[in-house]
């Protein structure tokens, strides 16, 4: 089943469990937001709205509120000594579509709790760790210095012989 809904002046075609990036809407991460302007509902049979479908709704879980990458607007008027540089970062909301509802139904699914990351399992007794924490930084740096052969001292720079002639001095 799919639906086309409208938000922020744009239209999006979605199905259940789709992850979508839209212009910012109100809501904290983990909340369920509802979009009521559904234009098309499809599946076995397609229902078109005129302009929207009465009683249809798209429910989505807010995953993240964030800002996009920086866009730089640089304007220059040549030969006028006029320049202007402005940066902009567009705010967006990352959503996961939970359900597509028809006939005036309300969303039934609650926001899924975020899985908590467990700390890495500790190494077994007698096992050698290969992580960065296993060897101190100072040992690594001294070992690398010991492996490198010593280089020769740099040669002294010679002064140019014709220096007086270049400056225009007479001998």
Backbone as CSV, one residue per row, in Angstrom:
resi,resn,N_x,N_y,N_z,CA_x,CA_y,CA_z,C_x,C_y,C_z
1,UNK,0.839,-1.170,0.000,0.000,0.000,0.000,0.892,1.243,0.000
2,UNK,0.544,2.243,-0.790,1.308,3.485,-0.832,0.349,4.668,-0.724
3,UNK,0.927,5.827,-0.467,0.133,7.045,-0.378,0.972,8.212,-0.882
4,UNK,0.297,9.236,-1.361,0.946,10.490,-1.728,0.351,11.548,-0.814
5,UNK,1.212,12.207,-0.032,0.712,13.253,0.856,1.485,14.538,0.602
6,UNK,0.919,15.637,1.101,1.473,16.958,0.851,1.853,17.607,2.171
7,UNK,3.078,18.157,2.218,3.526,18.926,3.374,4.622,19.875,2.922
8,UNK,4.603,21.070,3.449,5.631,22.050,3.120,5.643,22.446,1.658
9,UNK,4.479,22.366,0.974,4.408,22.739,-0.421,4.948,21.686,-1.369
10,UNK,5.283,20.508,-0.851,5.810,19.430,-1.687,4.966,18.182,-1.491
11,UNK,5.038,17.286,-2.464,4.302,16.032,-2.386,5.282,14.874,-2.308
12,UNK,4.945,13.872,-1.478,5.818,12.723,-1.264,5.032,11.437,-1.450
13,UNK,5.614,10.492,-2.196,5.012,9.158,-2.363,5.709,8.240,-1.370
14,UNK,4.943,7.619,-0.470,5.531,6.812,0.598,4.801,5.483,0.745
15,UNK,5.496,4.552,1.371,4.918,3.274,1.782,5.304,3.077,3.247
16,UNK,4.744,2.065,3.887,5.055,1.807,5.290,6.543,1.476,5.448
17,UNK,7.141,1.944,6.534,8.553,1.745,6.894,9.536,2.502,6.005
18,UNK,9.073,3.434,5.180,9.988,4.275,4.403,10.615,5.317,5.313
19,UNK,11.871,5.665,5.049,12.543,6.748,5.767,12.598,7.931,4.815
20,UNK,12.188,9.088,5.306,11.950,10.238,4.452,12.552,11.488,5.079
21,UNK,13.121,12.354,4.243,13.705,13.620,4.694,12.839,14.748,4.142
22,UNK,12.162,15.486,5.036,11.253,16.553,4.604,11.650,17.856,5.282
23,UNK,11.041,18.969,4.840,11.253,20.245,5.502,10.791,20.132,6.950
24,UNK,11.356,20.952,7.811,11.135,20.822,9.248,9.658,20.896,9.633
25,UNK,9.240,19.932,10.478,7.919,19.943,11.094,8.112,19.860,12.599
26,UNK,7.115,20.273,13.367,7.225,20.237,14.825,7.170,18.809,15.313
27,UNK,7.978,18.511,16.310,7.981,17.187,16.910,9.357,16.826,17.401
28,UNK,9.393,16.162,18.537,10.654,15.706,19.119,10.979,14.311,18.586
29,UNK,12.253,13.921,18.572,12.593,12.556,18.148,11.865,11.525,19.006
30,UNK,11.215,10.574,18.344,10.441,9.547,19.031,8.938,9.792,18.992
31,UNK,8.499,11.011,18.679,7.070,11.318,18.620,6.466,10.848,17.301
32,UNK,5.144,10.668,17.308,4.399,10.331,16.098,3.745,11.609,15.575
33,UNK,3.975,11.926,14.297,3.317,13.075,13.662,2.351,12.551,12.611
34,UNK,1.283,13.317,12.365,0.249,12.892,11.425,0.142,13.903,10.291
35,UNK,-0.019,13.409,9.076,-0.199,14.249,7.901,-1.581,13.947,7.330
36,UNK,-2.450,14.972,7.312,-3.834,14.771,6.904,-4.117,15.083,5.445
37,UNK,-3.218,15.779,4.755,-3.443,16.121,3.353,-2.979,14.977,2.461
38,UNK,-3.768,13.925,2.374,-3.434,12.757,1.549,-4.132,12.912,0.202
39,UNK,-3.353,12.876,-0.875,-3.891,13.113,-2.211,-4.266,11.820,-2.919
40,UNK,-3.470,10.748,-2.705,-3.710,9.465,-3.379,-3.411,8.348,-2.386
41,UNK,-4.259,7.317,-2.374,-3.981,6.091,-1.629,-4.067,4.956,-2.631
42,UNK,-3.019,4.143,-2.699,-2.981,3.059,-3.672,-2.708,1.736,-3.010
43,UNK,-2.866,0.696,-3.762,-2.674,-0.669,-3.291,-3.345,-1.566,-4.298
44,UNK,-4.337,-2.366,-3.845,-5.129,-3.169,-4.781,-5.957,-2.264,-5.688
45,UNK,-6.542,-1.224,-5.099,-7.286,-0.242,-5.887,-6.775,1.147,-5.512
46,UNK,-6.747,2.031,-6.474,-6.223,3.382,-6.270,-7.380,4.332,-5.984
47,UNK,-7.241,5.153,-4.939,-8.246,6.150,-4.596,-7.626,7.524,-4.789
48,UNK,-8.229,8.340,-5.628,-7.761,9.696,-5.878,-8.617,10.673,-5.100
49,UNK,-7.986,11.689,-4.556,-8.720,12.711,-3.827,-9.085,13.866,-4.732
50,UNK,-10.075,14.642,-4.310,-10.484,15.807,-5.083,-10.619,16.997,-4.150
51,UNK,-9.654,17.698,-3.714,-8.213,17.485,-3.903,-7.597,16.512,-2.902
52,UNK,-8.235,16.295,-1.740,-7.682,15.344,-0.766,-8.712,14.266,-0.479
53,UNK,-8.245,13.185,0.153,-9.133,12.089,0.525,-9.614,12.327,1.949
54,UNK,-10.917,12.354,2.134,-11.484,12.579,3.461,-11.239,11.355,4.333
55,UNK,-10.717,11.585,5.543,-10.500,10.496,6.502,-9.184,9.759,6.322
56,UNK,-8.399,10.094,5.322,-7.107,9.422,5.136,-6.013,10.191,5.870
57,UNK,-5.014,9.462,6.342,-3.949,10.069,7.128,-2.682,9.228,6.997
58,UNK,-1.536,9.883,7.057,-0.237,9.194,7.076,0.395,9.490,8.425
59,UNK,0.776,8.445,9.153,1.424,8.599,10.459,2.899,8.269,10.308
60,UNK,3.742,9.089,10.953,5.188,8.893,10.850,5.845,9.180,12.185
61,UNK,6.960,8.513,12.440,7.746,8.714,13.659,8.909,9.633,13.331
62,UNK,9.124,10.642,14.169,10.245,11.561,13.976,11.516,10.861,14.451
63,UNK,12.476,10.720,13.529,13.753,10.106,13.888,14.769,11.150,14.335
64,UNK,14.775,12.299,13.637,15.802,13.292,13.927,15.375,14.658,13.403
65,UNK,15.746,15.702,14.140,15.623,17.084,13.678,17.048,17.563,13.433
66,UNK,17.374,17.957,12.222,18.757,18.308,11.915,18.809,19.429,10.893
67,UNK,20.038,19.782,10.508,20.270,20.810,9.505,21.127,20.227,8.399
68,UNK,20.836,20.640,7.173,21.558,20.144,6.015,22.936,20.765,5.898
69,UNK,23.638,20.425,4.826,24.974,20.963,4.610,24.885,22.444,4.235
70,UNK,25.994,23.149,4.435,26.001,24.589,4.197,26.021,24.887,2.701
71,UNK,25.187,25.819,2.310,25.149,26.306,0.943,25.631,27.754,0.986
72,UNK,26.610,28.086,0.144,27.174,29.430,0.141,26.649,30.192,-1.066
73,UNK,26.082,31.367,-0.819,25.616,32.255,-1.884,26.627,33.393,-1.991
74,UNK,27.396,33.412,-3.068,28.409,34.438,-3.274,28.015,35.261,-4.486
75,UNK,27.872,36.558,-4.292,27.484,37.443,-5.386,28.564,38.490,-5.574
76,UNK,28.950,38.705,-6.810,29.987,39.685,-7.115,29.556,40.507,-8.320
77,UNK,29.740,41.813,-8.198,29.506,42.704,-9.328,30.868,43.168,-9.795
78,UNK,31.290,42.713,-10.955,32.653,42.981,-11.405,32.877,44.466,-11.678
79,UNK,34.087,44.865,-11.420,34.553,46.242,-11.607,33.817,47.247,-10.724
80,UNK,33.102,46.810,-9.731,32.368,47.726,-8.856,32.852,47.631,-7.408
81,UNK,33.816,46.763,-7.146,34.315,46.517,-5.792,33.156,46.130,-4.865
82,UNK,32.265,45.264,-5.352,31.086,44.871,-4.596,31.025,43.351,-4.525
83,UNK,31.079,42.823,-3.315,30.969,41.379,-3.110,30.092,41.112,-1.900
84,UNK,29.377,39.969,-1.937,28.541,39.584,-0.798,28.590,38.069,-0.663
85,UNK,28.830,37.579,0.529,28.915,36.139,0.774,28.017,35.799,1.959
86,UNK,27.069,34.894,1.731,26.155,34.472,2.793,26.122,32.949,2.809
87,UNK,26.045,32.353,3.984,25.895,30.909,4.122,24.503,30.579,4.644
88,UNK,24.005,29.388,4.280,22.666,28.973,4.726,22.651,27.472,4.958
89,UNK,22.023,27.047,6.039,21.816,25.619,6.315,20.329,25.389,6.516
90,UNK,19.733,24.591,5.638,18.296,24.324,5.692,17.995,23.287,6.770
91,UNK,16.989,23.544,7.581,16.589,22.589,8.611,15.662,21.550,8.004
92,UNK,15.802,20.293,8.463,14.945,19.229,7.944,14.583,18.274,9.079
93,UNK,13.586,17.428,8.805,13.144,16.399,9.743,13.267,15.054,9.055
94,UNK,13.859,14.096,9.735,13.977,12.743,9.218,12.851,11.914,9.825
95,UNK,12.021,11.288,8.968,10.840,10.548,9.418,10.901,9.097,8.981
96,UNK,10.227,8.235,9.751,9.959,6.858,9.322,8.447,6.706,9.286
97,UNK,7.912,6.351,8.124,6.467,6.199,7.968,6.043,4.944,8.720
98,UNK,5.107,5.092,9.658,4.649,3.940,10.445,3.405,3.313,9.843
99,UNK,2.414,4.141,9.446,1.168,3.583,8.905,0.534,4.530,7.904
100,UNK,-0.255,3.942,7.022,-1.114,4.712,6.120,-2.548,4.347,6.510
101,UNK,-3.306,5.335,6.977,-4.638,5.085,7.529,-5.729,5.615,6.597
102,UNK,-6.832,4.917,6.551,-8.006,5.361,5.784,-9.238,5.276,6.678
103,UNK,-10.346,5.814,6.217,-11.643,5.759,6.908,-11.616,6.401,8.287
104,UNK,-10.794,7.428,8.484,-10.795,8.170,9.741,-10.179,7.437,10.916
105,UNK,-9.438,6.366,10.686,-8.790,5.640,11.783,-7.666,6.485,12.387
106,UNK,-7.357,6.208,13.638,-6.274,6.898,14.341,-5.049,5.989,14.363
107,UNK,-3.849,6.563,14.468,-2.643,5.733,14.500,-2.632,4.828,15.734
108,UNK,-2.288,3.562,15.545,-2.275,2.613,16.645,-0.859,2.355,17.153
109,UNK,0.091,2.418,16.278,1.471,2.123,16.675,2.052,3.287,17.462
110,UNK,2.738,2.956,18.528,3.459,3.959,19.300,4.890,3.991,18.793
111,UNK,5.579,5.051,19.113,6.972,5.175,18.683,7.796,4.049,19.282
112,UNK,8.647,3.447,18.456,9.479,2.350,18.929,10.623,2.915,19.758
113,UNK,10.924,2.300,20.902,12.034,2.802,21.710,13.350,2.600,20.967
114,UNK,14.254,3.544,21.130,15.546,3.437,20.479,16.379,2.368,21.165
115,UNK,17.052,1.532,20.396,17.903,0.529,21.029,19.120,1.199,21.670
116,UNK,19.435,0.776,22.885,20.583,1.345,23.581,21.817,0.533,23.227
117,UNK,22.901,1.229,22.993,24.150,0.556,22.635,24.804,-0.006,23.888
118,UNK,25.138,-1.288,23.818,25.810,-1.925,24.943,27.307,-1.707,24.796
119,UNK,28.036,-1.602,25.910,29.486,-1.446,25.802,30.102,-2.694,25.194
120,UNK,31.277,-2.541,24.599,31.959,-3.666,23.962,32.290,-4.722,25.015
121,UNK,32.166,-6.007,24.664,32.465,-7.049,25.646,33.941,-7.020,26.025
122,UNK,34.215,-7.313,27.300,35.597,-7.301,27.799,36.347,-8.512,27.242
123,UNK,37.678,-8.375,27.111,38.501,-9.463,26.570,38.580,-10.605,27.587
124,UNK,38.699,-11.830,27.067,38.804,-13.000,27.940,40.160,-13.007,28.648
125,UNK,40.274,-13.765,29.739,41.527,-13.826,30.498,42.629,-14.401,29.620
126,UNK,43.793,-13.737,29.626,44.942,-14.224,28.876,44.890,-13.870,27.400
127,UNK,43.828,-13.266,26.947,43.732,-12.912,25.524,44.477,-11.604,25.285
128,UNK,45.061,-11.496,24.130,45.812,-10.299,23.782,44.868,-9.329,23.084
129,UNK,44.833,-8.080,23.546,43.980,-7.071,22.929,44.726,-6.435,21.774
130,UNK,44.000,-6.177,20.701,44.616,-5.543,19.541,44.116,-4.121,19.355
131,UNK,43.415,-3.583,20.336,42.884,-2.232,20.207,43.968,-1.208,20.500
132,UNK,43.657,0.045,20.277,44.595,1.127,20.527,44.937,1.245,21.998
133,UNK,43.992,0.859,22.846,44.215,0.980,24.278,45.235,-0.025,24.782
134,UNK,45.467,-1.106,24.054,46.362,-2.157,24.518,47.802,-1.679,24.592
135,UNK,48.285,-0.920,23.604,49.671,-0.455,23.604,49.692,1.044,23.843
136,UNK,50.516,1.500,24.775,50.592,2.940,25.021,51.161,3.668,23.801
137,UNK,50.785,4.907,23.638,51.227,5.699,22.495,52.728,5.915,22.499
138,UNK,53.343,6.104,23.683,54.770,6.408,23.740,55.613,5.250,23.207
139,UNK,55.227,4.025,23.440,55.990,2.886,22.942,55.951,2.829,21.415
140,UNK,54.790,3.117,20.843,54.668,3.086,19.393,55.589,4.113,18.754
141,UNK,55.599,5.326,19.287,56.391,6.385,18.673,57.877,6.117,18.812
142,UNK,58.333,5.570,19.953,59.761,5.286,20.104,60.164,4.106,19.250
143,UNK,59.279,3.156,19.044,59.608,2.009,18.209,59.776,2.441,16.757
144,UNK,58.936,3.353,16.287,59.044,3.824,14.917,60.327,4.622,14.719
145,UNK,60.718,5.418,15.729,61.942,6.205,15.619,63.158,5.291,15.566
146,UNK,63.138,4.212,16.318,64.273,3.302,16.360,64.439,2.569,15.036
147,UNK,63.336,2.290,14.335,63.393,1.563,13.075,63.968,2.411,11.948
148,UNK,63.754,3.711,11.949,64.203,4.568,10.877,65.718,4.787,10.969
149,UNK,66.429,4.693,9.823,67.861,4.983,9.853,68.081,6.479,10.016
150,UNK,69.186,6.826,10.667,69.482,8.231,10.893,69.909,8.865,9.583
151,UNK,69.369,10.006,9.290,69.701,10.697,8.049,70.924,11.574,8.255
152,UNK,71.600,11.899,7.139,72.784,12.748,7.194,72.362,14.169,7.515
153,UNK,73.293,14.916,8.093,73.018,16.313,8.408,72.926,17.101,7.105
154,UNK,72.075,18.103,7.033,71.954,18.860,5.779,73.245,19.613,5.463
155,UNK,73.563,19.680,4.169,74.779,20.372,3.733,74.617,21.869,3.932
156,UNK,75.748,22.549,4.213,75.696,23.989,4.414,75.472,24.672,3.080
157,UNK,74.651,25.681,3.077,74.382,26.417,1.854,75.563,27.299,1.500
158,UNK,75.956,27.288,0.217,77.091,28.097,-0.239,76.575,29.434,-0.725
159,UNK,77.375,30.461,-0.457,77.011,31.797,-0.914,77.363,31.923,-2.381
160,UNK,76.550,32.638,-3.147,76.902,32.821,-4.558,78.171,33.645,-4.705
161,UNK,79.019,33.224,-5.642,80.316,33.885,-5.837,80.158,35.244,-6.483
162,UNK,79.215,35.410,-7.354,79.070,36.652,-8.108,78.101,37.616,-7.437
163,UNK,78.043,37.567,-6.153,77.098,38.389,-5.434,77.416,39.878,-5.588
164,UNK,78.671,40.223,-5.483,79.067,41.626,-5.603,78.764,42.142,-7.006
165,UNK,78.893,41.294,-8.011,78.668,41.745,-9.376,77.179,42.009,-9.614
166,UNK,76.329,41.242,-8.954,74.891,41.428,-9.135,74.422,42.749,-8.534
167,UNK,75.026,43.135,-7.429,74.591,44.369,-6.771,75.175,45.610,-7.430
168,UNK,76.103,45.402,-8.308,76.646,46.542,-9.033,77.822,47.185,-8.340
169,UNK,78.453,46.493,-7.395,79.624,47.042,-6.708,80.868,46.817,-7.541
170,UNK,81.738,47.784,-7.515,83.004,47.668,-8.264,84.078,47.147,-7.325
171,UNK,84.961,46.317,-7.853,86.049,45.787,-7.034,87.284,46.583,-7.169
